[in-house]
Amino acid sequence: MATQRRQQAVGSARSTVDHDEIRTWVEEHGGHPAMVKRTRGGGGILRIDFPGYSGAKSLEPISWDEFFERFEETNLAFLYQDKTGSGRPSRFNKLVGRETIEIGRARKKAAPRRRAKAGTRSELRQSTRAGTRKAGGSRTKRATNAPGRKKAAKRGTAVGSRRSR
């Protein structure tokens, strides 16, 4: 089943909390579990290290048991990609909080949007900044048929301003 789920991931990221699936993916891609050296005493930040890349000086190899113990303590999930959209092999991976993803899909949960109540300051500010608005929220031009606007437009002066003579 783990192999089947990884095959579906071509061109898109997937997520899992399954230890065997994580270990298999990492080892198939030439990586191993690691921890950021300077964070070791304070709980440690987990990483997947791929030899030959930038982690040689900053990462310390750790055992899979230590990795998964910390993985569970911090309630993480593993986000990964097998192949890029163009079909090339990918090493993309990321450790993320479980609450931010749906397991099996790498789709982040969207925070609910707050809408301004009718008549709030922000709504009034928006409507005065952009001219008047229709009920549906689309912008309209300011009314040009107000008394004096057409004449002022022809003269090149604004309504209410004095024309210099």
C-alpha positions in Angstrom: 0.0 0.0 0.0 2.8 2.4 0.8 4.3 1.8 -2.6 1.0 2.4 -4.3 0.5 5.7 -2.4 4.0 6.9 -3.4 3.4 6.2 -7.1 0.4 8.5 -7.0 2.7 11.3 -5.8 4.3 12.0 -9.3 4.5 15.7 -9.7 2.8 16.6 -6.4 3.7 16.5 -2.8 2.2 13.9 -0.4 2.3 13.6 3.3 2.4 10.7 5.8 3.1 9.9 9.5 3.8 6.2 8.7 7.3 5.4 10.0 8.0 2.6 7.5 6.9 4.8 4.6 9.1 7.6 5.7 12.1 5.4 6.2 11.6 3.6 2.9 11.4 6.9 1.0 14.4 8.5 2.7 16.6 5.4 2.1 15.5 5.0 -1.5 16.5 8.6 -2.1 19.9 8.2 -0.4 19.2 10.1 2.7 19.4 9.4 6.5 17.9 11.0 9.6 19.8 13.9 11.2 19.5 16.7 13.8 20.7 20.2 13.6 23.9 20.2 15.8 23.4 23.5 17.6 19.8 22.5 18.7 20.8 19.1 20.2 20.5 20.2 23.9 17.2 22.1 23.4 15.2 19.3 21.9 16.8 19.3 18.5 15.5 20.2 15.1 15.0 17.1 12.8 16.2 17.0 9.2 16.7 14.5 6.5 20.3 14.7 5.3 21.5 13.8 1.8 25.3 13.2 1.7 27.1 15.7 -0.6 24.7 18.6 0.1 24.9 21.5 2.4 24.2 19.7 5.7 27.6 18.2 6.3 28.8 20.8 8.8 25.5 21.7 10.4 23.8 18.3 10.7 24.5 15.4 13.0 23.4 11.9 12.0 21.0 10.2 14.4 19.3 6.7 14.6 15.9 6.0 13.2 14.7 5.3 16.7 15.8 8.7 17.9 14.4 10.4 14.8 10.9 8.8 15.2 10.8 9.4 19.0 11.4 13.1 18.4 9.0 13.0 15.4 6.2 11.8 17.6 7.0 14.0 20.5 6.7 17.1 18.3 3.7 15.8 16.4 5.2 16.1 13.0 4.2 14.8 9.5 6.5 14.1 6.6 5.8 15.9 3.3 7.6 14.5 0.3 7.7 14.2 -3.5 8.9 11.3 -5.6 9.2 13.0 -9.0 8.9 16.6 -10.2 6.1 17.6 -12.5 8.4 17.0 -15.5 9.1 13.4 -14.3 12.6 13.9 -12.9 13.5 12.3 -9.5 12.9 14.6 -6.6 14.4 14.8 -3.1 11.9 17.4 -1.9 10.8 16.7 1.7 9.8 18.7 4.7 8.8 18.0 8.3 5.6 19.9 9.2 3.2 20.1 12.0 0.4 17.5 11.7 -2.2 20.1 12.3 -1.3 22.0 9.1 -1.9 19.2 6.6 -4.3 16.5 5.7 -2.6 13.1 5.8 -2.3 11.6 2.4 -2.5 14.9 0.6 -0.2 17.8 1.0 -3.0 20.4 1.1 -2.7 22.8 3.9 -5.9 23.6 5.8 -6.9 27.1 5.1 -7.7 29.3 8.0 -11.2 30.6 8.0 -11.5 34.1 6.6 -13.1 36.8 8.7 -15.4 39.1 6.8 -16.0 42.7 7.9 -19.5 43.3 9.2 -21.7 45.7 7.2 -20.9 49.3 8.0 -17.6 48.7 9.7 -14.8 51.2 9.3 -12.8 49.0 7.0 -15.7 48.6 4.7 -16.4 52.4 4.7 -12.7 53.1 4.1 -12.6 50.7 1.1 -15.7 52.2 -0.5 -14.5 55.8 -0.1 -11.0 54.9 -1.4 -12.3 53.3 -4.6 -15.3 55.4 -5.4 -18.8 54.0 -4.8 -19.4 50.3 -4.9 -22.3 48.2 -6.1 -23.9 45.9 -3.7 -22.0 42.9 -5.2 -18.7 44.7 -4.4 -17.7 45.7 -8.0 -16.3 49.1 -8.5 -18.2 51.8 -10.4 -17.2 55.2 -11.6 -18.2 58.1 -9.5 -21.4 59.8 -10.6 -20.7 62.4 -13.3 -24.1 63.8 -13.5 -23.9 65.8 -10.2 -24.7 69.5 -10.7 -21.6 71.4 -11.9 -19.4 68.3 -12.6 -19.8 68.3 -16.4 -19.2 72.1 -16.6 -16.2 71.9 -14.2 -14.8 69.0 -16.3 -15.0 71.1 -19.5 -13.4 74.1 -17.8 -10.6 71.9 -16.3 -11.4 72.8 -12.7 -12.7 70.8 -9.9 -16.1 71.5 -8.4 -15.9 73.9 -5.5 -12.4 75.2 -6.4 -11.9 78.8 -7.6 -10.6 79.3 -11.0 -7.6 81.6 -11.1 -8.1 84.6 -13.3 
